[in-house]
Each structure stands twice: as structure tokens, then as C-alpha cells.
Amino acid sequence: MARKRAMKQRKLEPAVQTLTYILPDGVNTVDLSQCASLVNRRFYRQGINWVVSGFRFFRAGTSPTAGTGVSVSKLPNTWVLGNAWEKSFRHWQDLNKRAIEAGESLPGRFTDFKVFMDEFHHAAGSGTNLLPVDDNGTIANAGEWVYSKIVIPDDASPGNSREREIIAVGANYTAPGASGLFAVSMVDGYAASRALPSITDPNTPGDSRSVQGATPQNWLGAIDNEGNNQINAVITDLTTENNLAPYPFENDGTATDTQYPGGANQLPGLQLVDAAYFSTAENSNKLYCKGDNFPCGLVRVFQNTGEEVTMMIDLVPGTHRGYLCEPMTEM
């Protein structure tokens, strides 16, 4: 009975399921948590892994240009990004906690850990995020949506500190963004904070291949040996081939820096979700892109039609305040 009552209480809250945008030509960024907060007048934190059913794109023109179209990208759907977000969030949270305890103050009700998608998003600033429109094309008025900052002690100038914003992927950004602040990379910082893999695995003793002679050092390996040359060759293969990780890492003999996907040196960009292109055929003014899950609700949309395009993002009903999604802490 208790279970039935619990299931009955988890009803779907009302929430807008389709978000409509006027998509300018070029590179655009959508923060789903920001948009859901606006259309529902309800605070959604950015630390959510959003599920999107799909994307629809419409052109007003009657003569599409062949080869023009749209693409949708997202933050990488990897354990690296999930762990990097978690570690960055905990450090940001601890930093705020220490400051609050020292000043005996309380955090604001809407204090939230928010990160930029990449260096392009950081350079453009939160003011360029696409906001939803109604059926008349009226753009929603923005509320306060400020991306998080961290404060790092400056070793070169004791007693001073440096304020930085945070980008999710890529290298630490060495040019100021729209706010005038530099940015640190969430994934690259996570990579730099972790231990490296062993150079080889298995890391076997040289004697493991010594099975020849009257009294071989690897005598256990020689007990059932029917041919010294044969077993020596097999052991050599087993211990010298495929004994490095199947991904590059710092000090592996080739790479000289960290090599985490989404970091500075390995796939530093976003993950492509889908792309679609217009043709010159009659009535080819509508395109579809598949949905996916979008970490932090951050969506990158590119279009090169040379004109504005209407975009509709279809979300999925669920139990998280009306939407199907999960906290980034569970990614």
C-alpha cells in the first residue's frame, strides 16, 4: 500500500514540452535549464542531464540553397565529463561554504553551479544564449542567469587571488570572455588532478621470459614446457604486445600531456549529435534532427542557410518538475 501511495503521489507536474526559437545564421548556444526556468516561471538548476526527444527546423524561404543546413552538438556523454562536473561542483561548493562560514552569511536562494559550454560560449557570454519565443515570435525576457566563478590563490603574488569562470571542455581559455574574466577548463582541470596509468600492464619482471637453460629462473614456467623456444615466444608476445592502454596518456612514450576526451589535447570540441541539409526540391523547408541526452542542458546549434530559421526543441515529460532528466551527480 505504501508503494502504491508513493507511486500515486509522483504525478507529472505541468511543464512546457516544446521550446521554440528564432535561430540566427551561424553558431548558437541554448541553455535548457535557463529556458525551462523562463517558460515555466520555476527555477531549474543547470546541473541536470536533460533528455530531448528531437529538433525541428523550418525555413520561410521557398528556394532552399542546396548544401545548407543545421547541426546539433552537445557536451561529451562520457564518464570523464560526469566526473569532471562532479569534482568541479564539489570544489566550488566547498569554496562557497568556507566563504559563508567566514562571513556568517547565507547563500542566495538561486545560487547555482553554472558552466559555459566551451571557449566560444565563454567568449560570447551568457547574454547571447538563445531564449524561447511565443507563436508571435516575441522573445522571452531574460532573468538573472550568471555563470559561476572560482577564486584561485595566486602563487606569483602571495596574498592575492584570481577569479576565473569555468568552461566544460577544451583547454584553459587564455583570452577574456564577455565578462572580462579568463576561464579554466572543467575536464582539463580534472585530468590534471588525477594519477596516470601504469606505463605497461602487465608490468612483468624480465625473468618471466627466462625459461631456457638447465636451471631456468622462471622454473615454474618451464615445468610444463614442451619447447623452450615456443613458450618463450608466446610469453614475449603476451608481455610486450597490447601492454599499453588503448588510449594515449601523459608519459606513455609519445604523449607529453594529459589526454582526456574533452580536454585540451584529445577531442577538445563538442560531441556531434546530428546534422541535416536542405535540398532544392519543392517543399524541402523542414528538417529533423534526432534527440539525445544533453549534459548540463547545453545545446550547440549551427546553421548556414544565410537567413533566420525557426527551431523547435521537443522535450520529454517526466517526474523531475515535469521533465525527463536526472541530476548531473548521477551521470
SULKA-V391815 format. One record per backbone hydrogen bond with DSSP energy under -1.0 kcal/mol. NH is the residue of the N-H (numbers start at 1). CO is the residue of the C=O. E is the energy in kcal/mol with one decimal. If there is no record, write none. Layout:
nh->{NH/NH}
co->{CO/CO}
e->{E/E}
This chain:
nh->{5/6/7/8/9/11/19/21/23/26/28/30/32/35/36/37/38/39/40/42/48/49/50/51/52/53/54/55/56/57/58/59/67/68/70/71/72/73/74/78/82/83/84/85/86/87/88/89/90/91/92/93/94/95/96/97/98/99/100/101/102/103/104/105/111/116/122/123/124/125/128/129/130/133/134/137/140/148/150/152/154/157/160/162/164/165/167/168/169/170/173/177/178/180/183/184/186/187/189/190/191/192/194/201/204/208/209/210/211/218/219/222/223/225/231/232/233/234/235/236/237/238/239/240/241/251/252/262/263/271/273/274/276/278/284/287/289/291/294/297/298/299/300/301/302/303/304/309/310/311/312/313/314/315/320/321/323/324/326/328/330/331}
co->{1/2/3/4/5/9/313/311/309/303/301/299/297/31/32/33/34/35/36/37/46/326/294/324/292/314/314/289/312/287/310/285/278/65/276/302/274/300/271/76/78/79/80/81/82/83/84/85/86/87/88/89/90/91/92/93/94/95/96/97/98/99/100/100/108/166/118/119/120/121/125/126/29/20/138/134/132/114/164/162/160/154/157/152/150/182/184/116/117/262/183/181/122/177/173/165/167/168/185/186/187/188/191/243/202/205/206/207/209/210/217/218/219/222/227/228/229/230/231/232/233/234/235/236/237/255/249/266/260/74/72/72/70/68/281/57/55/53/50/294/295/30/73/28/71/26/69/23/58/21/56/19/54/17/323/319/320/316/49/47/327/328}
e->{-2.5/-2.2/-2.5/-2.2/-1.8/-1.9/-2.5/-3.0/-3.8/-3.2/-2.3/-2.8/-3.4/-2.1/-3.0/-1.9/-1.5/-2.6/-1.7/-1.1/-3.0/-3.6/-1.9/-1.4/-3.0/-2.8/-1.2/-2.8/-2.4/-2.5/-2.5/-2.3/-1.3/-1.8/-2.6/-2.1/-2.8/-2.7/-2.3/-1.6/-2.0/-2.9/-2.5/-2.7/-2.2/-2.7/-2.4/-2.9/-2.4/-2.0/-2.4/-2.8/-2.5/-2.3/-2.1/-2.3/-2.4/-1.8/-2.6/-2.5/-1.9/-1.8/-1.4/-1.4/-1.6/-2.9/-2.3/-2.5/-2.1/-2.5/-1.8/-1.6/-2.6/-2.7/-1.4/-1.9/-2.8/-1.9/-3.0/-3.0/-2.5/-1.1/-2.1/-2.9/-2.8/-2.5/-2.7/-2.0/-1.4/-2.9/-1.4/-2.8/-1.7/-1.7/-1.4/-2.5/-3.2/-1.8/-2.1/-1.8/-2.6/-2.1/-1.2/-3.1/-1.3/-1.8/-1.4/-1.6/-1.3/-2.4/-1.4/-1.1/-1.1/-1.3/-2.4/-2.3/-1.8/-2.0/-2.8/-2.2/-2.1/-2.5/-2.0/-1.3/-1.9/-2.0/-1.4/-2.1/-2.7/-3.3/-3.2/-1.5/-2.5/-3.5/-1.1/-2.4/-2.2/-1.0/-3.5/-2.4/-1.5/-2.8/-2.4/-2.6/-2.3/-1.8/-1.7/-2.3/-2.4/-2.5/-2.7/-3.1/-2.6/-3.3/-2.2/-1.5/-1.4/-2.6/-1.4/-2.3/-2.0/-1.5}
